[in-house]
Amino acid sequence: MCKLCGMRATVEFEDDTAQALAQLRSETGMGLSETVNVLVRRGLLAEEPSARFVQETHRLGIRIDVTNVADAIDLLEGHQVR
């Protein structure tokens, strides 16, 4: 639990990330939380901008009213997705 904010969090890792975490844990003997914290710190302290994650965005050419999130998702992905 975060002593500063008093929060616990559930985090879902994608398969490649989970595999990399498992391998690093196996090599170092660290627990999961310690391993995640080490890797997050490395990412935050990365000196090369290319080493950091950058979200790519693309203009869709449409305006969406996001007052109702479900309607916005239906518009973008179709109602079959839900």
C-alpha positions as CSV (number, residue, x, y, z in Angstrom):
1,M,0.0,0.0,0.0
2,C,1.2,3.5,-0.8
3,K,2.1,5.1,2.5
4,L,1.9,8.6,1.0
5,C,-1.6,8.3,-0.7
6,G,-3.0,5.3,1.2
7,M,-4.0,3.5,-2.1
8,R,-3.8,0.0,-3.4
9,A,-4.1,-0.6,-7.1
10,T,-4.9,-3.5,-9.4
11,V,-2.7,-3.5,-12.5
12,E,-3.1,-5.7,-15.5
13,F,0.0,-6.4,-17.5
14,E,0.0,-7.3,-21.2
15,D,1.6,-10.7,-22.0
16,D,5.0,-9.3,-23.1
17,T,5.3,-7.1,-20.0
18,A,4.2,-10.0,-17.6
19,Q,6.8,-12.2,-19.2
20,A,9.5,-9.6,-18.8
21,L,8.5,-9.1,-15.2
22,A,8.6,-12.8,-14.5
23,Q,12.0,-13.1,-16.1
24,L,13.5,-10.2,-14.1
25,R,12.0,-11.6,-10.9
26,S,13.5,-15.0,-11.6
27,E,16.9,-13.4,-12.3
28,T,16.9,-11.1,-9.3
29,G,14.8,-12.9,-6.7
30,M,12.8,-9.6,-6.2
31,G,9.1,-9.7,-5.4
32,L,6.5,-8.4,-7.9
33,S,6.0,-5.0,-6.2
34,E,9.7,-4.4,-5.9
35,T,10.3,-5.4,-9.5
36,V,7.5,-3.1,-10.8
37,N,8.8,-0.2,-8.7
38,V,12.4,-0.6,-10.0
39,L,11.2,-0.7,-13.6
40,V,8.9,2.3,-13.2
41,R,11.8,4.3,-11.7
42,R,14.0,3.3,-14.6
43,G,11.3,4.5,-17.0
44,L,10.8,7.8,-15.2
45,L,14.5,8.5,-15.0
46,A,15.3,7.5,-18.6
47,E,17.5,10.2,-20.1
48,E,16.7,9.4,-23.7
49,P,13.4,10.7,-24.7
50,S,13.0,7.8,-27.1
51,A,13.2,5.4,-24.1
52,R,9.9,6.9,-22.7
53,F,6.5,5.9,-23.8
54,V,4.7,8.5,-26.0
55,Q,1.1,8.1,-26.8
56,E,0.4,8.5,-30.5
57,T,-2.7,10.4,-31.4
58,H,-4.4,10.9,-34.8
59,R,-7.0,13.3,-35.9
60,L,-10.3,11.6,-36.8
61,G,-11.8,14.6,-38.5
62,I,-14.9,14.4,-36.4
63,R,-16.1,16.0,-33.2
64,I,-17.6,13.8,-30.5
65,D,-19.8,14.8,-27.6
66,V,-18.4,12.9,-24.7
67,T,-21.1,13.9,-22.2
68,N,-22.4,10.3,-22.5
69,V,-19.3,8.0,-22.6
70,A,-21.4,5.0,-23.8
71,D,-22.7,6.9,-26.8
72,A,-19.2,8.1,-27.7
73,I,-17.9,4.5,-27.5
74,D,-20.8,3.3,-29.7
75,L,-20.0,6.0,-32.2
76,L,-16.3,5.1,-32.4
77,E,-16.4,1.3,-32.0
78,G,-20.0,0.3,-32.7
79,H,-22.6,-0.9,-30.3
80,Q,-21.7,-4.6,-31.0
81,V,-18.5,-4.2,-28.9
82,R,-20.3,-3.9,-25.6
